Amino acid sequence: MKRFKNSLKPAFFAATFLICLTVSGCSFLNQTPQTNQKQVTILGVIVGEEQEKLEKALAPFTEKTGIEVVYEGTNTFATTLPIRVDSGNPPDIALFPQPGLMADFAKEGQLIPLTEFITPENLKEAYPDTWIALGSVDETPYGVWYQASVKSLVWYNPKVFQENGYEIPKTWEEMIALSDRLVEEGKTPWCVAMESGDATGWVGTDWVEDIMLRTAGPEVYDQWVNNKIPFTDQSVKNAVETFGKIVRNDKYVYGGKVGVLSIPFGDSIQGLFGEQPKCYLHRQAAFIASFLPEDINTAEDVGIFYLPPIEPDQGSPVLVAGDVFAMFNDTPEARQLMEYVASKVPHEIVVKLGGSISPRKNIAMDLYPNQLMQQQAKILADADVIRFDGSDMMPGAVGTGTFWSGMVDYVGGTDVETVLENIENSWPE
């Protein structure tokens, strides 16, 4: 647990918020601290190096307001938070990795709507409509987004592509054609690895979600995530089988189906490198950069491209993950901190530190520390459609339960109808 110390006149903060949302040099940063120390508590899933970045992003708030920020990071967030809330001891603010869990608390009346202290106009000044919607429940905004991770990425080795004359595919057909060419040359196109301990299978759900957006479109995707269409719907079956044409083709994936199920997901990207690469394409979210070999020069040795569209009329959708602040206790200190995290200041700090993309408006591209991060920010900015990771939006029994395990069963050879029926039957009534 880390603490930030110091103090400010709370009354001045709300009056300056109109400026704070749109100007990085917020006027509250110039206020004179008071001597009375106050406190706000945050519970989140961010730990380790990412927690250190969060602390740096929040430090200016404490330094200028004197309000102590007590952050508690935990790997058991999804179980710890409900226990805290049920026992009458919620944190002032929670940093949710799953907007679906945030929505559960909002529907129970546990969270404070942002409209209690932030006007819709100011919220629109800070965030695109898509991100406001992702942080809303029944059209009421509750969440202030801290960071985003782009998932719709394919990683590759630029030097190997250049040496062999491979071009970046712009469509799904071109990507499959490249895969077929690699097979004809006696090479393995893809590294796909799903082993992740108790979470094994999530890699497969990411693939299916990306394909759903590219084939069925965002409206059907939303219906699926909310079980308004069942897992047995033809659109879902089509997405799973499209994934299967890659992952169940032993010529396409390094190690075949056995390798897909047994290789740790973090090791998979390493197959792109070396004198004899094990594979040439790797679809994975932005965070996989932390699993790159230590000797890799990220400016030269690794590249990314947008996972290509399948149906042209569905545009260029992007699948994302991210972390969102929401408030349980309506205190002046909590309001001030929520207002601060909606301002440009913490976003500019964390972007400069690297490792994440800000979903906030008006964050300059040149603040991102390297080309890879700038590319991801541009992919997110250029997206026609943005949707959050579907499994994180579904009830836990499905999204992080039978959907995960169902993808393991499917890759292992279980027929698609049985897999989808089992997942659908697990949906809570």
N, C-alpha and C positions, 0 to 999 in steps of 0.2 A: 504494500500500500504506500502510495506517495502522497505528499502534502505540498500545497502551495500556500504561501502566506502573504499577508498585508491588509488595506481597507479603503472605501469611497462613499460619497453621499449617494445612497440609493435613489433619492428623488431626482437627482440630475440625470441619471442613466436613461430613463424612459424618454425624457425630453430630447435627448441627443440621438435616439435610435434611428430616426428618419435619415439622419446623415450616415450613421454607422452602416446601414445595410448597403449603401451604394458607394461609400468612400472608404478606401483602405485606411486612411489616417483618421479613424473615428475620433470624434471630439471627446468621448468618454476617456480616451487614453491620456487626456491632458488634465483630468480632474485631480484635485489634491486629496490624498488618502486621509481618512479619519483614523482615530486611534482605536475605536471600538471594532474588534475583529469579529467577522461573521463568517459563515461556512455554508458550503453546498456540497452534497455528496453525489457521486456518480458510481454506478455499477456497470461494468462492461465486460466484453469478451476479449478485448485487446490486452495482450500481455507482452512481455519481453521487449524486443527492439521497437515494435510498433507502439508499445505503451510509452516508451521514452519519447517518441515523436509526438504522441498526443500530449504529453506533459509540456513539451516545448511549445506546442501550439496554444496551450491554455495559459502558459506562464505570463504573457502580457496582461491577461485579465486580472490575475492576482496581484501582479506588480503595481497596477494602476488603480485597482479598486480596493485592495486590502482584503478581499473576500477569499478565505481559504477554500481551495478545491481539494476535496478528499476523494481520490479515485481508487476504486478497488477493481482490479482485473481478475477474472476467474475463467478457468476452462470449463466450468460447470454452470455457465450462465443460464442456460435454458431450464435447469432444475433449481438453481439457487434463487433466481428472481421470483418465481411463483411462491416459493417457501417464504421469502421475505415479505412479499405482499400479503399472503394469507395470514401471516403472523402479526400484521399491522405495523411492520417495520420496513416499508419500501424505501429505496434510495430516493433522494430528491429528483434525480434524473437517471435514466438508463440509456446506455448506448447499445441499441439493438443491432445484431447482425442479420436479423430476419424480420422484415416488416409484417409478416404473417403473425408472429408472436406479439408484436406491438399492437396489431389490430385486435387480437384477442383481449388484451387489457383495455383498449379503448372501448370496445363493445360492452365490457363489464362496467364501464364508467370509472375506471381507475386512473385514466390519464386526463391531463388538462389540455383542452384544445388551444392551438396557437392563436386562434382568433380572440382569446381572452386578453391578449396583450400585444399581438402583432396584427396589423391591418392586412387584408388581402393584397392591397396595392404594394405594400412593402415586401410582402412575401414574393410577389411576382417580380419585383425588382431584383430579388436575390437569386431565385431559382427558376429554371424553365418549367412550363406547365406539367411536363411529363413527370418531373421529380416531385413536384408538389402533389400530383395525383398519387405517386408511389408512397408518399408519406401521409396520405389521407385515408380516412375510414368513413364510408357513407358521405363522401364529399366534404367532410370536415377535416382540416389539416391538423395533424398532431406531431409530425416528425420534421426535424431540421437535419438535413443530410450533412454528414461529416466527410465521407470519402466514398469513392466508387472504384470498382474493379471491372475492367472490360473482360468478358469471357469469350466473345466471338473472334478469337484470334487463332491463326495458324503460324507456328514457329518454324523457321528453316535456317539453313546455313548459306548465307549469300555467296561465299567463296565457292562452295560446291555447285550452286546453281549457275554461277558465272562460268566456271570451268566446263560444265556440261551443256551449256546453252539452254538451261531450263528457264522458262518464263513464269512470272507470277500469274496464276490463273485469276481471271476476272469473273468467271461463272462456275457453277457447280460442274457443268459438263466439261469445262476446261480442266478443272481439278481432277476429275475422274480420268480424263484423257491423259493427263500427266502421270497419274497413278499407273495406268495401263502401260504407258511408255517405260516407266521404271521397271515394271514387272518384265517386260520384253527384254530389257537390258540386263536381266538377272539380278535386279535390286529389289529391296523391300520398301514400298512407299511410306508406310506409316509406322510410327511408334504410338501405341495406345496401351496404357497401363491403368488398371482399376483397383489394384490392391491398396487399401487404406484402413487396415484394422477394422474396428467396429463400423466404420463409415464406408467400407468397400461397396462400390456400386455407384457412387455419386458422379464419377467421371462419365458413366453411361447416361445418367439422367441429364447431364449438361448437353451431351450430344443430341439427345432426343428433343430437348427444349429448343436448342438452336435450329434444328430441322423443322420443328413445328412452326416456328415463326417464319421460316422461309417457304413453307409449303401451304400451311393452313391460314397463316396471317394472324395479326394481333387480336382480333375480336374472338376468333375461335380459340386462340391460346388462352385468353382470359376466361372464356367459358369452361375450358378444360381445367384450368387451375382451380376454379371454384366449383368444379363437379357439376356444372350445368350441362355439360356433355360428359358421358362416361369414358373411362379409360378404354373401353371396348369400341369406341367410335372409330370409324374407318380412317379419320384424319390422324388419330393417334397410332393406329396400326401401320399406316403408311410411313409415319415418321420413324417408328421403331425399325421397320423393315429397311428403310433407307440407310439407317445407321448400320443395320445388319449386313448390308451389301459391302460395307467396309470391314467391320469388326469381325464378322464371321467368315471372311475370306482369308484363309491362311497365307495366300500369296501376297496379300495386301499388308498384313500386320506382322511386325517382328515378334517371333516366338509363337505365332499362331494364337489360337484361342487360349491355350494353356498359358502362354506368356501374358496375354491381356489380363487374365485373372490372377496371376501370381506375381508379376513384377510390381513393386511399389510405385505408385503414381509419380512420386518425386524423382525417381531414377529415370523415367522414360525419356525425358528431354535430352539426356546425355547421349542417347543414340544418334543424335544429329552430328556428332563431332568425331574427330579422329581421322586417321589416314583412310580407313575403310568404314564409313558411316554405316550404322545398323539400319538406319531409316533416313528419310528425307523430309518428312512432314510430321508435325505434331500439333494437334488442336488442343489448346489448353488456355486457361485464364492467365491474366497478367501476373499473378503471384508466382507462377512457375519460374520466373526469373531468379527467385531466391534459391532455386535448385540447380542453377547452371554451374558447370565446373568452375573451380576457382580461377583457372588460368584463361578463361574466356574473356576476350575483349568485346564488350557489348556494343562498341561502336563499329566493329568490323566483322566479328565472327558469328553474330546471330542477328536474325531479322524477323519481322512479323508481317503478316498481311491479313486483311479482313477475310473471315470465312465467307466464301462467295455466296451470292443469292442463288436460289433454285428456281423459283417462279418469279419472273420479272415484275409481275403486277404487285408483288409483296414488298417491293422496294429493298432498302438496305437496313434490316432490323439488327439491333445489337442486344445481346443478352448481357445483363450486368448482375453484379452483387454489390454490397455496400453496407455502410454502418450509419445508423440514423439515431439522433438524440430525441428522446421524448420525456415529458415531465410528469412525475407522479405527485409531488408536493408543491402547491402553489405558494411559494414564498418569494419575497422580493429578490433574494439572492439567486434563486433558481431562475426567475424570469430574466435577470440580468445576464446570467450565463447563457441561457438559450438565445438571447438577443446577440450576445457576443459570438457564439458559434455560427450564427447566420450572417455575420459580417465577413468582409473579405480577409481580415487579419489572420485568423487561424488557418484559413484555406491557403493563403499565400505561404505561410510558414511550412505547413506540412507538404505542400507541393514541392517547395525547394529542397526538402529533405529526401524526396524521392520515394518510390514504392507505391504510390496511390495517385488516383486521378480525382480532381475536385469536380463534383457535379454543379458547383455554384457558377453563376454567370460572371463574365468579365474577369476571369483569371487568365492572365497573359500566358501565351504558349511558351515564351522564352524563360518563364520561371521554372519549367520542368528541367531537371538537371541533365537529361540526355535525350538522344534521338528516339530511343524506344518509347520513353514516356510521352514525348511530344506526339509520336505517331498514334499512341493509344488515345490521347486527349483529342486528337483530330478525328479519329474514328468515332469516338463518342459524340463529338460536336456535329459530325456530318450525318449521324444516324437518322433515318426516316422514322424509325420506331425504336423505342427503348422499352424493354420489359425485364423485370426482375426474375432471377432464378426461380423457376416454377416450383421445384421441390421445397424451397425455403418458404413458399407462400402457402403450401398445402398443409393440412393437419399433420402433426408429427408422425402419427401411425402410418401415414401414406408417404409423405414427402421424404422423410428420413428413415422410413421403415420399408414397407413393401415395394416402393418404387425403386429404392436402392437395391434391395435383394432381388427384385424382379429382373433388373438389368443383368445381374450376375447369372441368374438362371437362364436368361435369354442367350447370353454369350456362351454359356455352357452347353446349349443345345436344346433347351426347352422350347416348344413351339410358341409362337407369338400369341395365339389365341389363349392358351392356358395362362401365360404370364400376365396378360392384360386382364383376364377374368379374375385372377387372384388379387391383383392390385385393386381393381374396382370393388371387389367384395370386402376389402379391408377398410373402405371409406366409412368413417364414423357416421352414424345416423343422427 
